[in-house]
Amino acid sequence: MLQLRKSRDRGHADHGWLVSKHTFSFADYHDPAFKRFRKLRVINEDFIQPGQGFDTHSHADMEIVTYVLRGALAHKDSMGNSSVILPGEVQRMSAGSGITHSEYNHSKNESVHLLQIWIHPSRLGLIPGYEQKAFSREAKQNQFCLVASEDGDRGSVEIHQNVKIYASIFTKDFQSDFPVHPGRYLWLHLIQGDLEVNEQRIETGDAVYGSQPEILKIRARADSEFLLFDLV
């Protein structure tokens, strides 16, 4: 049976320059029921004010995926990467044995809206790595577009874990099924819109998760964008 994670029940932090919604326990937000889900550790929805951002800080032993929804995010790291992440682009940073990086809103006028996702890697102490790829709206429209996977299948960014991330934009009234293979777990995060998932309605910011259904039946009640995580 699928379970529901309502948007209003997520953690919330307002630092002025940053407003963040936390699906799982993060920083000062602690929820014993939602510390992680399988290998999925963080889904933070961040809104960063113009010209603001995160100063240089460190990470280790985590696969970090950034998905920009609006605006532009500037990135610099200790591996020598310097880039701007735009809507439709996916950045994967393997922190591995240790990296430092900074993230800033690239614009002086417009806020940036993004999802930052952390996934536990299959092994500790990996050599740090970086990838950034663009996925068109057409590639996501009314289909499951693979944007991250363990083997980099179908042009996706490569994650060091047995996880697949799909990005989709369903138009109103479109419906499609997603097969759930034995031993796999699903987490569907609705970025925006209105979906019916196995006859359960979810709205912007909500999520459904579980492992029991053999098929995930998804119908868009309105134009909707979501991420679907296929996990061990």
C-alpha positions as CSV (number, residue, x, y, z in Angstrom):
1,M,0.0,0.0,0.0
2,L,1.3,3.4,-0.9
3,Q,1.8,5.9,1.9
4,L,1.3,9.7,1.8
5,R,3.7,12.4,2.8
6,K,1.8,15.7,2.8
7,S,3.7,18.9,1.8
8,R,2.4,20.7,4.9
9,D,4.1,18.1,7.1
10,R,7.6,18.7,5.8
11,G,10.1,20.6,7.8
12,H,10.3,24.4,7.1
13,A,13.2,26.8,7.6
14,D,13.1,30.6,6.8
15,H,16.5,32.3,7.0
16,G,15.5,35.3,5.0
17,W,17.9,34.8,2.1
18,L,16.8,31.1,2.0
19,V,13.5,29.4,2.5
20,S,13.7,25.6,2.5
21,K,11.3,22.7,2.9
22,H,12.7,19.4,4.2
23,T,11.2,16.1,3.3
24,F,13.5,14.3,5.7
25,S,15.2,15.3,8.9
26,F,17.8,18.0,8.1
27,A,19.6,20.7,10.1
28,D,17.3,21.8,13.0
29,Y,14.4,19.8,11.7
30,H,14.1,16.3,13.2
31,D,11.3,13.8,12.5
32,P,12.0,10.2,13.7
33,A,9.5,8.9,11.1
34,F,11.3,10.6,8.2
35,K,15.1,10.3,8.7
36,R,15.5,8.8,5.2
37,F,13.8,6.4,2.9
38,R,15.9,3.5,1.8
39,K,19.1,5.1,0.2
40,L,17.3,8.4,-0.2
41,R,18.5,10.8,2.5
42,V,17.5,14.3,1.5
43,I,15.0,16.1,-0.6
44,N,15.2,19.8,0.1
45,E,13.2,22.3,-1.8
46,D,15.1,25.6,-1.7
47,F,14.2,29.1,-2.6
48,I,17.3,31.3,-2.7
49,Q,17.1,35.1,-2.9
50,P,19.0,37.0,-5.6
51,G,22.8,37.2,-5.1
52,Q,22.6,34.9,-2.0
53,G,23.8,31.4,-1.4
54,F,25.8,28.8,0.5
55,D,29.5,29.8,1.2
56,T,32.2,27.1,0.7
57,H,31.4,24.1,2.8
58,S,32.4,20.4,2.8
59,H,30.7,17.1,2.1
60,A,31.8,13.5,2.1
61,D,30.4,10.1,1.2
62,M,27.2,11.3,-0.4
63,E,25.8,11.5,-3.9
64,I,24.3,15.0,-4.3
65,V,21.9,15.7,-7.1
66,T,20.7,19.2,-7.9
67,Y,17.6,19.8,-10.0
68,V,16.9,23.5,-10.9
69,L,13.3,24.5,-11.5
70,R,13.5,28.2,-12.0
71,G,16.4,30.7,-12.2
72,A,20.1,29.8,-12.2
73,L,22.5,28.4,-9.6
74,A,26.2,29.1,-9.7
75,H,28.5,26.3,-8.5
76,K,32.2,26.1,-7.7
77,D,34.1,23.2,-6.1
78,S,37.5,21.9,-5.0
79,M,37.7,19.7,-8.1
80,G,38.0,22.8,-10.3
81,N,34.4,22.8,-11.6
82,S,32.7,26.2,-12.1
83,S,29.3,26.2,-13.7
84,V,25.8,27.6,-13.8
85,I,22.9,25.1,-13.5
86,L,19.8,26.1,-15.4
87,P,16.2,24.8,-15.4
88,G,16.1,21.4,-17.1
89,E,19.7,20.6,-16.1
90,V,20.7,17.9,-13.6
91,Q,24.0,18.2,-11.6
92,R,25.5,15.1,-9.9
93,M,28.3,15.6,-7.4
94,S,29.9,12.6,-5.8
95,A,31.4,13.9,-2.6
96,G,33.2,10.6,-2.0
97,S,36.4,10.9,0.1
98,G,35.7,14.7,0.5
99,I,35.0,17.9,-1.4
100,T,34.3,21.5,-0.7
101,H,31.9,23.6,-2.8
102,S,29.8,26.7,-2.9
103,E,26.4,27.4,-4.4
104,Y,25.0,30.9,-5.1
105,N,22.0,32.3,-6.9
106,H,23.5,33.4,-10.2
107,S,21.0,36.3,-10.7
108,K,21.0,39.6,-8.9
109,N,17.3,40.1,-9.7
110,E,15.5,36.7,-9.7
111,S,15.2,34.1,-7.0
112,V,16.3,30.5,-7.8
113,H,14.1,27.5,-7.0
114,L,15.6,24.1,-6.8
115,L,15.5,20.6,-5.4
116,Q,18.7,19.2,-3.7
117,I,18.7,15.5,-3.3
118,W,21.2,13.4,-1.3
119,I,21.6,9.6,-1.8
120,H,23.9,7.3,0.2
121,P,26.5,5.8,-2.1
122,S,27.2,2.1,-2.5
123,R,30.7,2.5,-1.2
124,L,32.5,4.9,1.1
125,G,35.7,6.8,0.1
126,L,35.0,7.1,-3.6
127,I,37.0,9.4,-5.8
128,P,35.0,12.7,-6.0
129,G,33.2,13.3,-9.3
130,Y,31.0,15.7,-11.1
131,E,28.5,15.6,-14.0
132,Q,26.0,18.1,-15.4
133,K,23.5,17.3,-18.2
134,A,20.5,19.0,-19.7
135,F,17.1,17.2,-20.3
136,S,14.6,18.9,-22.5
137,R,11.0,19.5,-21.6
138,E,10.1,17.4,-24.6
139,A,12.1,14.4,-23.2
140,K,10.0,14.6,-20.0
141,Q,6.6,15.3,-21.5
142,N,4.1,12.5,-20.9
143,Q,6.9,10.0,-20.4
144,F,9.4,8.8,-17.7
145,C,12.7,10.5,-18.5
146,L,15.6,8.8,-16.8
147,V,17.9,11.5,-15.5
148,A,20.1,9.6,-13.1
149,S,21.1,5.9,-12.8
150,E,23.9,3.7,-11.5
151,D,25.2,2.9,-15.1
152,G,24.4,6.3,-16.8
153,D,21.8,4.5,-18.9
154,R,20.0,6.5,-21.7
155,G,22.3,9.5,-21.2
156,S,21.5,10.0,-17.5
157,V,24.0,11.2,-15.0
158,E,25.7,8.4,-13.1
159,I,25.0,7.8,-9.4
160,H,27.1,5.4,-7.4
161,Q,24.1,3.6,-6.0
162,N,21.4,1.2,-7.3
163,V,18.9,4.0,-7.8
164,K,17.1,5.4,-10.8
165,I,15.6,8.9,-10.9
166,Y,13.0,9.8,-13.5
167,A,11.7,13.3,-14.3
168,S,8.3,13.7,-15.8
169,I,5.9,16.5,-17.0
170,F,2.4,15.1,-17.5
171,T,-0.2,17.2,-19.3
172,K,-3.7,17.3,-17.9
173,D,-5.6,14.0,-18.3
174,F,-2.6,12.1,-19.4
175,Q,-2.1,8.8,-17.6
176,S,0.6,6.1,-17.6
177,D,1.7,3.1,-15.6
178,F,5.1,2.5,-14.1
179,P,6.0,-1.1,-13.2
180,V,7.3,-1.8,-9.7
181,H,9.8,-4.7,-9.8
182,P,10.1,-7.1,-6.9
183,G,12.4,-5.8,-4.2
184,R,12.2,-2.2,-5.4
185,Y,10.8,0.8,-3.5
186,L,9.3,3.9,-5.0
187,W,9.2,7.5,-3.8
188,L,7.2,10.0,-6.0
189,H,7.7,13.7,-5.2
190,L,5.2,16.0,-6.9
191,I,7.0,19.3,-7.7
192,Q,3.9,21.0,-8.9
193,G,0.4,20.1,-10.1
194,D,-2.3,17.6,-9.2
195,L,-1.9,13.8,-9.6
196,E,-3.9,10.7,-8.9
197,V,-1.6,7.9,-8.0
198,N,-3.2,4.5,-7.6
199,E,-6.5,6.4,-6.9
200,Q,-4.9,8.6,-4.3
201,R,-4.8,12.3,-4.9
202,I,-1.7,14.3,-4.3
203,E,-1.0,18.0,-4.8
204,T,2.0,20.3,-5.1
205,G,4.8,19.3,-2.6
206,D,3.1,16.0,-1.6
207,A,4.8,12.6,-2.0
208,V,3.7,9.0,-2.1
209,Y,6.0,6.1,-1.3
210,G,6.1,2.3,-0.8
211,S,6.9,-1.0,-2.3
212,Q,3.7,-3.0,-2.5
213,P,1.9,-2.2,-5.8
214,E,3.1,-4.1,-8.9
215,I,2.1,-1.1,-11.0
216,L,2.0,2.6,-10.2
217,K,-1.0,4.1,-12.0
218,I,-0.4,7.8,-12.5
219,R,-3.0,10.2,-13.9
220,A,-2.6,14.0,-14.2
221,R,-5.6,16.0,-12.9
222,A,-3.7,19.1,-14.1
223,D,-0.4,19.8,-15.8
224,S,2.1,18.3,-13.4
225,E,5.8,17.9,-12.9
226,F,7.3,15.2,-10.6
227,L,10.4,13.2,-9.8
228,L,10.1,9.4,-9.4
229,F,12.8,7.5,-7.4
230,D,13.2,3.8,-8.0
231,L,15.2,2.5,-5.1
232,V,16.6,-0.7,-3.5
